[in-house]
Amino acid sequence: MAGRAGRAGLDTVGESFLLMPEERSAKAPLLTKETLRQLMREPPKALTSSLAVEGGLRRLMLEGVFSGQIATATDAKRFCLCTLLAHLSDFQQVA
């Protein structure tokens, strides 16, 4: 997993942190400077939301209700609008 730190649209550069679970890092080939440079030169993979899988949005809604963040239909819509899924697709398809 890699995450970019920076303000999209405002900053021309940002920092990226490469995180790997310990059990995978033991099995992975050694990451050399050249391997990391190659990874940085490749175009980024398309973003996907884990909410797009079957039941993902339902689980999010249940967690929102349980945590007290969703009490009304307006709350649910606002909650959905804050997701990556809403930004990657037409919200009407999400809601």
C-alpha positions as a printed NumPy array, in Angstrom:
array([[  0.   ,   0.   ,   0.   ],
       [  1.26 ,   3.456,  -0.78 ],
       [ -0.3  ,   6.733,   0.206],
       [  0.594,  10.141,  -1.177],
       [  0.88 ,  13.057,   1.19 ],
       [  0.358,  16.461,  -0.404],
       [ -2.468,  18.734,  -1.42 ],
       [ -3.847,  17.61 ,  -4.767],
       [ -4.218,  20.551,  -7.117],
       [ -2.148,  22.806,  -4.865],
       [  1.21 ,  21.078,  -4.515],
       [  3.313,  19.923,  -7.453],
       [  5.047,  17.282,  -5.357],
       [  4.214,  15.12 ,  -2.393],
       [  5.648,  12.328,  -0.318],
       [  4.723,   8.701,  -0.677],
       [  5.149,   6.047,   1.961],
       [  5.39 ,   2.401,   0.976],
       [  3.899,   0.112,   3.614],
       [  4.031,  -3.646,   3.509],
       [  2.841,  -6.174,   6.094],
       [  5.754,  -7.948,   7.76 ],
       [  4.614, -11.388,   6.579],
       [  4.674, -10.206,   2.956],
       [  7.967,  -8.353,   3.209],
       [  9.74 , -11.557,   4.26 ],
       [  8.497, -13.264,   1.082],
       [  9.037, -10.289,  -1.239],
       [ 12.31 ,  -9.808,  -3.1  ],
       [ 14.606,  -7.211,  -1.618],
       [ 13.527,  -3.714,  -2.637],
       [ 16.565,  -2.079,  -4.162],
       [ 16.896,   1.615,  -4.97 ],
       [ 16.511,   0.758,  -8.664],
       [ 13.316,  -1.238,  -8.01 ],
       [ 11.887,   1.694,  -6.062],
       [ 12.864,   4.143,  -8.82 ],
       [ 11.101,   1.93 , -11.362],
       [  7.971,   1.835,  -9.18 ],
       [  8.012,   5.642,  -8.941],
       [  8.304,   6.031, -12.73 ],
       [  5.36 ,   3.746, -13.51 ],
       [  1.969,   5.362, -13.916],
       [ -0.213,   4.907, -10.841],
       [ -2.822,   2.175, -10.879],
       [ -6.44 ,   3.241, -11.059],
       [ -8.087,   3.939,  -7.721],
       [-10.839,   1.6  ,  -6.631],
       [-13.086,   1.677,  -3.615],
       [-13.569,  -1.332,  -1.379],
       [-17.164,  -0.129,  -0.971],
       [-17.854,  -1.136,  -4.586],
       [-17.794,  -4.842,  -3.714],
       [-21.023,  -6.63 ,  -2.834],
       [-22.185,  -5.5  ,   0.603],
       [-19.505,  -2.837,   1.033],
       [-21.841,   0.147,   1.041],
       [-24.368,  -1.705,   3.2  ],
       [-21.669,  -2.359,   5.793],
       [-20.606,   1.297,   5.738],
       [-24.206,   2.411,   6.34 ],
       [-24.617,  -0.025,   9.232],
       [-21.364,   1.178,  10.788],
       [-22.513,   4.788,  10.369],
       [-25.828,   4.083,  12.084],
       [-24.183,   2.085,  14.87 ],
       [-21.594,   4.804,  15.524],
       [-24.282,   7.494,  15.656],
       [-23.077,   9.336,  12.557],
       [-26.205,   8.43 ,  10.582],
       [-29.663,   9.059,  12.021],
       [-31.538,  10.456,   9.007],
       [-31.604,  10.056,   5.225],
       [-29.779,  13.401,   4.964],
       [-27.046,  12.073,   7.252],
       [-26.737,   8.966,   5.078],
       [-26.379,  11.03 ,   1.907],
       [-23.778,  13.3  ,   3.517],
       [-21.93 ,  10.241,   4.819],
       [-21.891,   8.648,   1.334],
       [-20.655,  11.85 ,  -0.29 ],
       [-17.503,  11.65 ,   1.849],
       [-16.434,   8.307,   0.366],
       [-13.967,   7.54 ,  -2.384],
       [-16.743,   5.597,  -4.124],
       [-18.858,   8.76 ,  -4.427],
       [-15.912,  10.65 ,  -5.929],
       [-15.109,   7.904,  -8.423],
       [-18.649,   7.389,  -9.675],
       [-21.92 ,   9.19 , -10.197],
       [-23.387,   9.621,  -6.717],
       [-26.862,   8.721,  -8.014],
       [-25.482,   5.246,  -8.783],
       [-24.078,   5.039,  -5.252],
       [-27.152,   6.235,  -3.351]])
